[in-house]
Amino acid sequence: MVFKRRDRRAIWQIVLDFFYPRGGWTRAFEYVKHRVRRLPDTPQKISRGIWAGVFICFTPLFGLHFVFGAIIARLLRGNIFAALMATFFGNPLTFPPIGYLSISLGSWMLGLPPGGNDRLGQKFANASYDLWNNIIAIFTPDRIRWHGLRVFYDDVFFPYLVGGIIPGLITATLAYYLSVPVISAYQTRRKKALLAKLDQLKKKASPSDQSSN
């Protein structure tokens, strides 16, 4: 295959690269910023895509952020690729504070007792165990279990979903209004640089044209 990696990474390397890219998060951020700024679209459409990508990071739809980010960008008539790149706003460094804030705010909005963030790891583990057990139970005599999934939905997923709306809207809107002037200035500067380079090429070509005449 043309695009197949020559050096196949081990599973531990894939996990390590997810939590800390080889070039570091600073380099990863610079790469995303560079790719977004060079998109061939208007600053407003690119920024609407960024809005969609940042907003979806405040939802507990892990594994589906790309899909729903693209859907929201399409509904907003934003740049879909910008939305996909902006989902990198959600990463192992930002998810813990996003999750803590969203669950705490959601629990307060829903009138749930405080402490929804307690034993999150255990709740994730119990829900994962129930999910896997229920898949196996389809093909075996094992009993289907819902307790871990129900606790996870009540204490984590639904409060996270509700509580992430307000900080998601605020952060995504800030990202939009910051992105528009930055992308606009970059595109203007890049266009001027290209025109200057084109003008230099014309000046270099003009003497040869005159001598040939």
MARNU-678674 format. One record per residue: residue number from 1; residue in one letter; x, y, z of N, C-alpha, C in turn. Coordinates in pm, 1 decimal. Layout:
MARNU-678674
   resi   resn        npx        npy        npz       capx       capy       capz        cpx        cpy        cpz
    NUM      A          X          Y          Z          X          Y          Z          X          Y          Z
...
END
This chain:
MARNU-678674
   resi   resn        npx        npy        npz       capx       capy       capz        cpx        cpy        cpz
      1      M       84.4     -120.5        0.0        0.0        0.0        0.0       87.3      124.7        0.0
      2      V       42.0      229.6      -71.1      122.5      349.5      -88.0      138.9      424.7       42.5
      3      F       28.9      435.5      122.0       30.7      518.8      242.3       51.1      436.9      369.3
      4      K       92.1      313.1      357.2      115.1      230.2      474.3      246.9      267.3      540.8
      5      R      245.0      275.5      674.6      365.7      309.6      748.3      470.3      199.9      731.5
      6      R      596.2      240.9      708.7      704.5      143.7      699.8      741.9       89.9      837.6
      7      D      737.9      180.7      937.0      771.1      139.7     1073.1      642.6      127.2     1154.2
      8      R      595.9        6.6     1167.8      471.3      -16.4     1240.5      493.1        8.9     1389.3
      9      R      404.1       93.7     1446.4      417.7      128.2     1586.5      354.0       22.2     1675.2
     10      A      416.5       -1.1     1789.4      358.4      -91.2     1887.8      239.1      -22.8     1953.8
     11      I      155.3     -103.3     2018.5       35.8      -48.0     2083.1       74.3       53.7     2189.2
     12      W      178.5       23.2     2267.0      220.0      116.3     2372.6      266.1      248.9     2313.1
     13      Q      326.0      244.9     2192.5      371.9      367.8     2128.2      254.6      451.6     2079.8
     14      I      148.9      384.2     2030.2       28.5      455.2     1986.9      -36.2      526.5     2105.0
     15      V      -45.9      455.3     2217.9     -104.6      515.7     2338.2      -19.7      632.1     2386.8
     16      L      112.7      614.4     2386.5      202.6      720.1     2431.8      193.1      842.9     2340.9
     17      D      184.8      822.4     2209.6      173.6      933.8     2115.2       42.7     1008.2     2132.6
     18      F      -62.6      936.5     2176.7     -191.1     1003.2     2198.8     -181.4     1099.3     2316.1
     19      F     -117.0     1055.7     2425.0     -106.7     1140.0     2543.3        4.0     1244.3     2530.8
     20      Y      108.0     1210.5     2454.0      216.4     1307.1     2434.7      279.5     1282.1     2298.3
     21      P      244.0     1364.0     2197.1      298.4     1343.9     2061.7      450.2     1348.9     2061.6
     22      R      510.0     1289.3     1959.3      655.5     1281.0     1953.0      721.0     1418.9     1954.2
     23      G      660.5     1513.8     1887.6      717.4     1647.6     1884.0      672.1     1735.5     1998.5
     24      G      589.3     1681.9     2089.2      536.6     1762.4     2199.0      407.3     1831.0     2157.8
     25      W      330.0     1873.1     2259.2      201.6     1937.4     2231.7      219.0     2073.8     2167.0
     26      T      330.2     2142.6     2194.9      352.9     2272.8     2132.5      366.7     2259.1     1981.6
     27      R      444.4     2159.3     1939.3      461.4     2136.6     1796.0      330.2     2091.6     1731.6
     28      A      254.8     2007.4     1802.5      126.0     1962.7     1749.6       30.8     2080.9     1732.8
     29      F       30.5     2171.2     1832.4      -55.4     2288.9     1823.7      -13.8     2378.3     1707.7
     30      E      116.0     2397.6     1688.7      164.6     2480.7     1579.3      127.0     2420.5     1443.6
     31      Y      131.6     2286.5     1434.6       94.0     2220.2     1309.8      -53.1     2243.8     1278.8
     32      V     -139.4     2226.9     1380.4     -283.2     2248.5     1360.5     -309.9     2393.7     1321.2
     33      K     -246.0     2486.8     1391.3     -265.3     2629.2     1361.6     -221.6     2661.2     1219.3
     34      H     -109.0     2604.9     1176.9      -58.3     2629.2     1042.2     -154.6     2575.2      936.7
     35      R     -205.8     2454.4      958.2     -296.0     2394.7      861.0     -426.8     2471.6      851.7
     36      V     -479.1     2516.2      965.8     -606.5     2588.9      967.5     -592.7     2723.0      896.7
     37      R     -484.0     2795.3      923.4     -466.2     2927.7      863.2     -452.5     2920.8      711.4
     38      R     -400.7     2809.7      659.6     -376.7     2797.1      516.2     -494.7     2736.5      440.4
     39      L     -606.2     2715.6      509.1     -723.1     2660.2      440.7     -774.2     2758.5      335.5
     40      P     -810.7     2710.7      216.4     -858.8     2799.2      109.5    -1006.7     2831.4      125.9
     41      D    -1038.0     2912.6      225.6    -1176.6     2950.7      251.2    -1177.8     3086.5      319.8
     42      T    -1295.7     3144.8      334.6    -1305.0     3276.0      398.2    -1277.6     3263.4      548.3
     43      P    -1228.3     3370.2      611.8    -1203.2     3364.6      756.6    -1328.9     3331.1      836.5
     44      Q    -1444.6     3379.0      790.1    -1568.7     3353.3      862.7    -1606.5     3205.6      858.5
     45      K    -1593.9     3142.3      741.3    -1629.2     3000.8      730.0    -1530.3     2913.6      807.8
     46      I    -1403.0     2947.7      801.2    -1303.5     2871.9      877.6    -1330.4     2886.3     1027.5
     47      S    -1361.4     3006.6     1071.1    -1386.4     3031.0     1213.3    -1514.6     2963.0     1260.1
     48      R    -1614.7     2953.2     1172.6    -1735.7     2878.7     1210.2    -1703.2     2730.5     1227.7
     49      G    -1612.9     2679.7     1145.3    -1568.2     2542.5     1163.9    -1494.3     2525.2     1295.5
     50      I    -1409.1     2621.7     1329.4    -1337.5     2618.1     1457.7    -1437.4     2620.9     1573.2
     51      W    -1540.6     2702.7     1560.5    -1645.5     2709.7     1663.1    -1704.4     2571.6     1686.9
     52      A    -1738.0     2503.1     1577.9    -1799.7     2370.5     1589.6    -1705.1     2271.1     1655.3
     53      G    -1578.2     2272.5     1614.6    -1481.5     2178.1     1670.1    -1454.6     2200.2     1817.7
     54      V    -1443.5     2326.2     1858.3    -1418.4     2356.8     1999.4    -1540.3     2323.1     2084.4
     55      F    -1659.4     2357.8     2035.3    -1781.3     2332.3     2112.9    -1801.9     2183.9     2140.3
     56      I    -1779.0     2100.3     2038.8    -1805.9     1958.0     2055.7    -1710.7     1895.1     2155.8
     57      C    -1596.8     1958.8     2182.3    -1502.5     1906.2     2281.7    -1558.3     1912.8     2423.0
     58      F    -1663.6     1989.5     2443.6    -1724.1     2002.6     2576.3    -1840.1     1905.5     2594.9
     59      T    -1849.4     1805.8     2509.0    -1952.7     1702.7     2522.0    -1886.1     1569.8     2555.9
     60      P    -1959.4     1478.0     2618.3    -1901.0     1347.2     2653.6    -1910.8     1245.5     2540.1
     61      L    -1921.6     1293.7     2416.9    -1934.6     1204.1     2302.1    -1796.7     1160.9     2252.6
     62      F    -1718.3     1102.3     2340.9    -1582.4     1062.7     2307.1    -1582.5      957.9     2196.1
     63      G    -1492.8      977.3     2101.2    -1487.8      888.6     1986.6    -1575.0      935.3     1872.0
     64      L    -1664.2     1030.7     1899.6    -1754.8     1082.3     1796.7    -1738.6     1232.5     1776.4
     65      H    -1637.0     1292.0     1837.1    -1617.4     1436.3     1824.0    -1595.6     1476.8     1678.2
     66      F    -1519.4     1396.9     1602.7    -1498.1     1427.0     1461.3    -1631.2     1430.9     1386.4
     67      V    -1714.4     1328.9     1411.8    -1841.3     1315.6     1338.8    -1934.5     1431.7     1369.4
     68      F    -1958.5     1457.4     1498.2    -2052.5     1562.4     1535.4    -1995.3     1701.5     1510.2
     69      G    -1862.4     1716.0     1519.7    -1801.7     1843.7     1483.8    -1824.9     1876.3     1337.8
     70      A    -1811.2     1775.4     1251.1    -1835.2     1794.8     1107.7    -1981.6     1825.3     1080.5
     71      I    -2072.2     1759.1     1152.3    -2216.1     1783.2     1133.0    -2252.6     1926.7     1172.1
     72      I    -2202.6     1971.6     1287.3    -2232.8     2107.9     1332.7    -2173.9     2210.2     1235.7
     73      A    -2051.6     2185.0     1189.1    -1989.6     2276.1     1092.4    -2071.8     2283.3      964.7
     74      R    -2124.1     2170.1      921.1    -2207.1     2168.8      799.8    -2334.9     2249.0      821.4
     75      L    -2396.4     2233.9      938.5    -2518.8     2309.1      967.9    -2492.2     2458.9      975.2
     76      L    -2374.3     2496.7     1024.3    -2338.6     2638.0     1035.4    -2276.9     2692.9      906.8
     77      R    -2264.7     2607.0      805.1    -2199.1     2643.8      679.6    -2054.8     2687.8      704.2
     78      G    -1991.2     2614.0      793.2    -1851.0     2640.0      822.4    -1762.2     2540.7      751.1
     79      N    -1633.4     2560.1      764.1    -1535.8     2472.5      701.5    -1524.1     2343.7      782.4
     80      I    -1554.4     2231.2      720.3    -1556.9     2103.6      791.3    -1415.9     2062.1      834.2
     81      F    -1316.5     2084.9      748.2    -1179.8     2046.5      785.3    -1131.7     2128.6      904.8
     82      A    -1169.9     2255.4      910.3    -1134.7     2337.9     1026.3    -1198.4     2282.9     1152.8
     83      A    -1320.9     2232.3     1141.7    -1388.2     2172.9     1257.8    -1314.3     2048.5     1304.6
     84      L    -1269.9     1965.2     1209.7    -1197.8     1843.9     1246.4    -1066.0     1878.2     1315.4
     85      M     -995.1     1978.4     1263.5     -868.9     2017.8     1325.0     -892.2     2080.5     1462.8
     86      A    -1002.5     2154.1     1477.7    -1030.1     2222.3     1604.2    -1068.6     2125.3     1715.2
     87      T    -1109.2     2002.6     1679.4    -1140.6     1905.6     1784.9    -1016.6     1866.7     1864.1
     88      F     -896.6     1901.7     1813.1     -775.3     1876.9     1889.5     -765.3     1970.2     2010.3
     89      F     -859.9     2064.1     2021.2     -870.1     2143.8     2143.6     -896.6     2050.7     2262.0
     90      G     -968.4     1942.7     2234.5     -988.7     1840.5     2336.4     -878.0     1737.6     2329.5
     91      N     -796.7     1731.2     2430.8     -683.1     1639.4     2434.6     -659.9     1597.9     2579.9
     92      P     -567.6     1505.4     2603.6     -546.4     1459.8     2742.0     -510.0     1569.3     2840.5
     93      L     -465.3     1685.4     2791.4     -432.3     1795.5     2881.8     -554.3     1878.7     2918.5
     94      T     -650.4     1889.1     2826.0     -766.8     1975.1     2849.5     -890.5     1899.0     2895.2
     95      F     -898.5     1769.3     2865.7    -1018.3     1694.2     2903.1    -1041.6     1687.2     3054.3
     96      P     -938.6     1670.2     3137.7     -965.9     1666.1     3282.1    -1034.1     1792.6     3335.2
     97      P     -981.7     1915.7     3306.6    -1053.8     2033.0     3356.5    -1189.7     2052.6     3290.2
     98      I    -1200.0     2019.1     3159.4    -1329.6     2030.0     3091.6    -1430.9     1936.3     3157.1
     99      G    -1390.2     1812.5     3181.1    -1480.1     1714.9     3241.6    -1521.2     1753.7     3382.2
    100      Y    -1424.9     1798.8     3461.8    -1455.4     1836.8     3599.6    -1553.3     1954.0     3602.7
    101      L    -1527.0     2056.0     3520.1    -1614.6     2173.1     3516.6    -1753.6     2135.6     3467.1
    102      S    -1760.8     2056.6     3359.6    -1889.8     2022.5     3299.5    -1974.5     1937.6     3393.0
    103      I    -1912.9     1837.1     3456.3    -1989.1     1749.7     3545.9    -2036.0     1827.3     3668.9
    104      S    -1948.3     1911.0     3723.9    -1986.1     1989.7     3842.0    -2098.9     2086.8     3809.9
    105      L    -2086.3     2157.2     3696.9    -2189.5     2252.2     3658.0    -2319.2     2180.5     3623.7
    106      G    -2308.6     2068.3     3552.2    -2428.0     1992.6     3516.1    -2500.2     1937.4     3637.3
    107      S    -2426.1     1887.0     3734.9    -2487.9     1836.4     3857.9    -2561.6     1947.8     3930.6
    108      W    -2502.0     2066.1     3933.2    -2567.3     2181.0     3999.6    -2693.5     2223.3     3923.8
    109      M    -2686.5     2226.8     3790.6    -2802.8     2266.0     3710.4    -2917.0     2166.6     3722.8
    110      L    -2883.4     2038.6     3737.1    -2985.7     1934.0     3747.4    -3032.0     1912.2     3890.4
    111      G    -2973.5     1984.5     3984.8    -3012.0     1969.2     4124.4    -2964.5     1839.9     4186.1
    112      L    -2856.6     1784.4     4131.8    -2802.4     1660.6     4186.5    -2709.5     1691.7     4303.1
    113      P    -2694.5     1599.2     4395.7    -2603.2     1623.7     4508.1    -2460.5     1635.8     4458.7
    114      P    -2378.8     1717.8     4525.0    -2238.6     1730.5     4483.1    -2163.3     1599.4     4500.7
    115      G    -2055.4     1589.6     4428.2    -1977.2     1466.7     4438.1    -1983.5     1382.2     4313.2
    116      G    -2037.9     1440.3     4202.5    -2045.9     1364.7     4077.9    -1910.3     1329.9     4021.5
    117      N    -1807.2     1405.9     4062.0    -1672.3     1379.3     4013.3    -1598.1     1275.6     4097.2
    118      D    -1662.5     1227.0     4202.7    -1597.3     1128.5     4288.6    -1590.8      993.1     4218.3
    119      R    -1477.5      927.6     4229.6    -1457.8      792.2     4176.7    -1493.8      782.5     4028.5
    120      L    -1451.3      880.6     3951.2    -1480.6      879.0     3807.4    -1419.4      756.9     3740.6
    121      G    -1295.3      726.2     3777.8    -1227.7      611.5     3718.1    -1305.4      482.9     3740.6
    122      Q    -1356.7      466.7     3862.9    -1432.8      346.0     3895.2    -1562.9      341.1     3816.4
    123      K    -1627.5      456.4     3799.1    -1752.8      459.8     3724.5    -1730.2      429.1     3576.0
    124      F    -1622.4      482.5     3520.6    -1587.2      449.4     3382.3    -1558.7      299.6     3369.5
    125      A    -1485.4      244.9     3464.7    -1450.3      103.4     3459.5    -1574.4       15.2     3469.9
    126      N    -1666.5       49.8     3561.5    -1788.6      -30.2     3578.1    -1875.8      -24.3     3453.3
    127      A    -1885.7       95.3     3393.9    -1966.0      108.9     3272.5    -1904.0       30.2     3157.5
    128      S    -1771.6       36.1     3146.4    -1703.3      -38.6     3040.8    -1721.7     -188.6     3059.8
    129      Y    -1715.1     -232.9     3184.9    -1733.8     -375.5     3213.5    -1874.7     -419.6     3175.9
    130      D    -1975.6     -340.0     3213.4    -2113.9     -374.7     3179.3    -2135.7     -376.7     3029.2
    131      L    -2077.2     -278.5     2961.6    -2093.6     -272.4     2816.4    -2033.7     -396.1     2750.2
    132      W    -1912.7     -432.7     2788.4    -1847.6     -549.4     2730.9    -1923.1     -677.6     2768.5
    133      N    -1966.2     -684.7     2894.1    -2040.9     -802.4     2939.4    -2170.2     -819.1     2862.0
    134      N    -2239.8     -707.3     2833.5    -2366.8     -716.0     2762.0    -2347.3     -757.6     2616.9
    135      I    -2234.7     -717.1     2558.1    -2205.7     -762.0     2421.3    -2181.6     -913.0     2420.7
    136      I    -2103.9     -961.3     2518.8    -2077.2    -1105.1     2528.7    -2205.9    -1182.0     2559.0
    137      A    -2295.1    -1119.9     2638.9    -2418.5    -1187.7     2679.6    -2511.6    -1215.6     2561.8
    138      I    -2493.3    -1142.0     2452.1    -2576.4    -1166.7     2333.8    -2550.9    -1307.1     2278.6
    139      F    -2429.6    -1353.6     2294.8    -2390.2    -1481.8     2235.8    -2368.1    -1590.9     2340.9
    140      T    -2384.3    -1556.4     2467.4    -2361.1    -1654.4     2574.7    -2477.1    -1648.3     2674.8
    141      P    -2483.2    -1742.9     2767.0    -2590.4    -1740.7     2869.3    -2570.0    -1636.3     2978.4
    142      D    -2463.9    -1555.6     2970.8    -2438.5    -1456.6     3075.9    -2555.1    -1360.0     3089.8
    143      R    -2573.0    -1311.9     3212.0    -2682.0    -1219.6     3240.5    -2642.6    -1076.6     3203.1
    144      I    -2734.5    -1003.0     3141.3    -2709.3     -864.1     3104.3    -2710.5     -776.4     3229.6
    145      R    -2611.7     -687.1     3238.2    -2598.5     -599.8     3354.6    -2615.3     -454.0     3311.7
    146      W    -2689.8     -377.5     3391.9    -2713.0     -237.1     3360.2    -2672.8     -142.0     3472.1
    147      H    -2639.3     -195.0     3588.4    -2615.7     -107.3     3703.7    -2501.2       -9.0     3678.6
    148      G    -2386.4      -60.7     3630.9    -2272.2       27.2     3607.0    -2301.2      131.4     3500.8
    149      L    -2370.7       91.7     3395.5    -2406.0      186.3     3288.6    -2506.3      289.2     3338.1
    150      R    -2601.3      247.6     3422.4    -2702.0      340.5     3474.3    -2637.6      444.3     3566.2
    151      V    -2548.6      398.6     3652.5    -2477.9      491.4     3741.7    -2392.7      588.2     3660.2
    152      F    -2324.4      536.5     3557.1    -2241.1      621.7     3472.8    -2325.2      727.0     3401.0
    153      Y    -2440.5      686.7     3349.1    -2527.9      781.9     3278.4    -2579.8      889.0     3373.8
    154      D    -2627.2      846.3     3491.8    -2687.0      941.4     3586.9    -2584.3     1035.2     3648.6
    155      D    -2467.0      982.1     3683.9    -2368.1     1060.5     3757.8    -2264.8     1129.5     3670.1
    156      V    -2242.8     1077.9     3548.1    -2135.1     1130.8     3464.7    -2185.9     1182.4     3330.2
    157      F    -2243.2     1093.9     3249.8    -2274.1     1128.9     3110.9    -2375.2     1243.4     3100.2
    158      F    -2491.3     1229.4     3163.9    -2595.5     1332.2     3148.4    -2555.0     1464.8     3212.4
    159      P    -2499.2     1466.0     3335.1    -2450.9     1594.1     3388.5    -2341.8     1656.5     3301.8
    160      Y    -2253.5     1573.0     3248.2    -2147.4     1621.1     3158.5    -2210.2     1685.6     3034.5
    161      L    -2310.0     1619.4     2976.2    -2375.3     1670.4     2855.6    -2443.9     1803.6     2880.1
    162      V    -2513.9     1814.2     2991.7    -2586.0     1937.8     3024.5    -2489.1     2047.6     3066.4
    163      G    -2395.2     2013.1     3152.8    -2304.2     2114.2     3206.3    -2202.4     2164.4     3106.0
    164      G    -2176.9     2089.0     2999.1    -2079.1     2133.4     2899.7    -2132.2     2235.2     2801.8
    165      I    -2264.6     2257.1     2801.4    -2323.6     2347.3     2701.4    -2277.1     2491.0     2721.2
    166      I    -2290.3     2542.6     2843.1    -2257.2     2683.6     2868.1    -2108.2     2711.5     2849.6
    167      P    -2017.7     2638.1     2916.6    -1874.9     2665.2     2891.3    -1835.3     2635.3     2747.6
    168      G    -1901.7     2540.0     2682.7    -1872.7     2511.4     2542.3    -1910.7     2627.6     2452.6
    169      L    -2028.6     2686.1     2477.3    -2072.6     2801.4     2398.2    -1979.3     2920.9     2418.1
    170      I    -1940.5     2944.4     2543.7    -1854.1     3059.1     2573.1    -1716.5     3041.1     2508.5
    171      T    -1656.1     2924.4     2527.2    -1522.4     2900.3     2474.3    -1521.7     2899.3     2321.9
    172      A    -1621.8     2834.8     2261.5    -1628.5     2828.6     2115.8    -1649.9     2967.1     2055.6
    173      T    -1731.5     3050.5     2121.0    -1756.2     3185.6     2070.6    -1630.2     3271.8     2081.8
    174      L    -1558.7     3257.1     2192.3    -1430.8     3328.4     2205.9    -1333.0     3284.4     2096.7
    175      A    -1327.9     3153.9     2069.6    -1239.6     3101.6     1965.4    -1278.0     3158.6     1829.5
    176      Y    -1407.5     3173.7     1804.9    -1453.8     3228.7     1676.6    -1407.1     3373.1     1659.3
    177      Y    -1433.9     3457.2     1760.4    -1400.9     3599.3     1747.3    -1250.1     3624.9     1751.0
    178      L    -1174.8     3533.8     1809.5    -1029.3     3546.6     1803.6     -974.2     3498.1     1669.9
    179      S    -1039.8     3399.8     1611.5     -989.5     3339.3     1487.4    -1011.5     3427.7     1365.5
    180      V    -1125.1     3495.6     1358.8    -1158.2     3574.3     1238.6    -1049.6     3677.2     1206.6
    181      P    -1011.4     3767.2     1299.3     -907.7     3866.1     1264.0     -770.8     3804.1     1239.8
    182      V     -737.8     3697.5     1314.1     -607.6     3633.6     1296.4     -596.8     3569.8     1157.9
    183      I     -698.8     3494.9     1118.9     -698.1     3429.7      987.4     -704.7     3532.6      876.0
    184      S     -785.3     3638.3      895.0     -797.0     3743.8      794.9     -662.7     3813.6      772.6
    185      A     -593.4     3846.1      882.1     -462.9     3911.7      871.3     -361.1     3819.7      804.9
    186      Y     -365.4     3692.0      838.2     -271.7     3596.6      778.3     -296.3     3583.9      628.0
    187      Q     -423.4     3572.8      588.7     -454.8     3560.0      446.3     -416.2     3684.9      369.3
    188      T     -437.1     3802.9      429.2     -399.3     3927.9      363.0     -248.3     3937.0      346.1
    189      R     -173.7     3901.9      452.3      -28.0     3904.1      446.0       24.9     3802.6      344.7
    190      R      -36.8     3687.6      339.9        6.2     3583.2      245.9      -23.3     3625.2      101.7
    191      K     -138.7     3689.8       82.8     -174.5     3734.9      -52.2      -76.9     3842.8     -100.3
    192      K      -40.5     3934.4      -11.1       56.1     4038.1      -47.4      192.3     3977.3      -80.6
    193      A      231.2     3875.8       -3.0      359.9     3810.8      -28.6      359.7     3740.5     -164.1
    194      L      249.2     3677.2     -198.2      239.3     3609.4     -327.3      239.9     3709.1     -442.3
    195      L      169.7     3822.5     -425.1      168.1     3925.8     -529.1      306.1     3987.1     -547.5
    196      A      377.7     4007.9     -434.0      513.3     4063.1     -443.6      606.4     3966.1     -515.8
    197      K      591.4     3838.5     -486.4      675.0     3738.0     -552.5      643.4     3731.0     -701.5
    198      L      514.6     3740.3     -735.2      474.2     3739.6     -875.4      528.3     3861.4     -948.5
    199      D      526.4     3975.9     -881.0      579.0     4098.3     -942.2      729.0     4087.3     -967.7
    200      Q      801.2     4024.3     -871.9      944.6     4003.5     -891.2      972.4     3912.2    -1010.4
    201      L      891.9     3809.5    -1025.3      909.0     3718.8    -1138.7      883.5     3790.0    -1271.6
    202      K      785.5     3880.1    -1271.8      756.2     3956.4    -1393.4      871.2     4049.7    -1427.9
    203      K      930.4     4111.8    -1323.5     1041.6     4202.7    -1348.4     1164.2     4128.0    -1400.3
    204      K     1185.4     4006.7    -1348.3     1298.1     3926.4    -1395.5     1277.9     3881.3    -1539.4
    205      A     1152.4     3856.3    -1574.8     1124.4     3807.4    -1710.2     1121.4     3918.3    -1812.7
    206      S     1094.3     4040.6    -1771.0     1080.4     4151.5    -1865.9     1208.7     4183.2    -1942.2
    207      P     1329.8     4186.9    -1885.1     1452.1     4216.8    -1964.6     1475.8     4115.5    -2075.8
    208      S     1453.5     3989.1    -2048.5     1473.5     3887.3    -2150.7     1375.2     3904.3    -2263.4
    209      D     1253.8     3948.2    -2230.9     1153.3     3971.6    -2334.1     1195.7     4086.7    -2423.1
    210      Q     1251.9     4193.5    -2360.8     1293.9     4309.1    -2439.0     1412.5     4273.2    -2529.4
    211      S     1507.9     4193.5    -2476.8     1627.0     4159.3    -2556.8     1588.4     4071.2    -2674.9
    212      S     1489.6     3987.7    -2659.0     1448.1     3901.4    -2769.4     1383.1     3979.6    -2880.4
    213      N     1321.5     4095.4    -2844.5     1260.6     4179.6    -2947.4     1368.8     4263.8    -3017.9
END
